[in-house]
């Protein structure tokens, strides 16, 4: 893997000026739908080859799961869940379901950004619970190496591959639920969760609606090994960036959420116009949006979540009428739970004995 280090594009790999010029160069590589789709396939091929996707097991059916401790809340329920992504490796999280059952419902993948216990924090709980009350079944799950995902460290060399594969298995599970609607499948996350969102959307057409928050940037490639620690942006015969990777969503609905105080500050001027031009090739300009909050910082806070709720309500046929108090949207019905209440594994419910343990053990199992 060290031999590919010269192909890595990490962190602020370009300056803002260099990125501006690169976007103009990228635009010259295609001129119509046919030429864009040729470039699209090369970018997708670069993602799969750069992550070494062929090393991962071919999944046969949905993963086995451990589910326990159902909690009935105001308009939704929460359960603690572990999915066996491949033999011996568990994805840990929480599944949020609407209180009112329907014959058909949308599903939402909810990855998160960089914090050791982020899945257990208020903002992830709130957005998952609100989407469930709106009518979606939502699975919020840990980044590798964080919270309960302690079988490996977060900075293992194949973190990007492992996280992305885990997301496909979360999706496999959600779509296996009786009543899950395969035409209404969404994904949203902030920061590093935004990276996970646009990466999976780019390679898996089962995602029908995508909303990466505060992460799509022309000059910033992701500052962590789990985002840019494998050569997915560059090879001997191609160069791309996260703007074009996000654009692989086209013509499916895409919401970019950006702000004025991080690497997404140029989104209305640089990233969004480029992606709009790609959506225009599909006559799908109405399916891509940018909500730019110039006075806000790098988070997935209330105003950013509100924009996502409206976008998902429209494209997933969800109702958010009950969230309003007067003319203002309120998330106050959500009860924020403790880490102990949300944990799937504890002394009384240990991780299965056959679980792989340690970066080396997982990488050896996968053939690295």
Beta strands, then each sheet from edge to edge (+ up, - down):
strand 1: 65-72
strand 2: 76-86
strand 3: 89-98
strand 4: 105-110
strand 5: 137-141
strand 6: 180-190
strand 7: 209-213
strand 8: 234-235
strand 9: 238-239
strand 10: 253-259
strand 11: 288-293
strand 12: 324-325
strand 13: 328-329
sheet 1: 1+ 2- 3+ 5- 4- 6- 7- 10- 11-
sheet 2: 8+ 9-
sheet 3: 12+ 13-
end
